[in-house]
Amino acid sequence: MTEAPENLKYAQTHEWAKLEDGGLVRVGITDFAQSELGDIVFIGLPEVGRAVKAQEQLAVVESVKTASDLFSPVSGSVVAVNEAVQDAPELVNEDAYQTWLFCIQADDPAELDQLLDAQGYQNLIEA
């Protein structure tokens, strides 16, 4: 299992979030999540333009084992989705931290402060 990168924030629901310039938040699932799911066969992404609230369900990942809902780490609007993962969902299995799923223009980037840091996330998954 890979270590959780220090430059990301983590939700207890196993999404990672990376704050970029201008309050843009790039979101994916953690390496732990993809390893627990197994081979990912489908990713249902949100519509661009959709307004979301923090902790709102907005996407789904399906694997050979199960389906799992994904939740928004912040409130804002979906401004981009990674269409490459719709055609090749296995990209998430290959490198979960380099394969983002969607981007949200955050209403308040400080909401990320409610998420776990890398050590906090490691503690969560090792518990």
MOMORA-V877800 format. One record per helix or strand of 2 or more residues. SS is the DSSP state (H for helix, E for strand). FROM is the first residue (numbers start at 1). TO is the last residue. If there is no record, write none. Layout:
# MOMORA-V877800
ss: (SS & SS)
from: (FROM & FROM)
to: (TO & TO)
This chain:
# MOMORA-V877800
ss: (E & E & H & E & H & E & E & E & E & E & H & H & E & H & H)
from: (9 & 15 & 21 & 24 & 31 & 40 & 51 & 57 & 67 & 76 & 84 & 90 & 102 & 109 & 118)
to: (10 & 20 & 23 & 29 & 37 & 44 & 52 & 63 & 71 & 81 & 87 & 94 & 106 & 114 & 126)
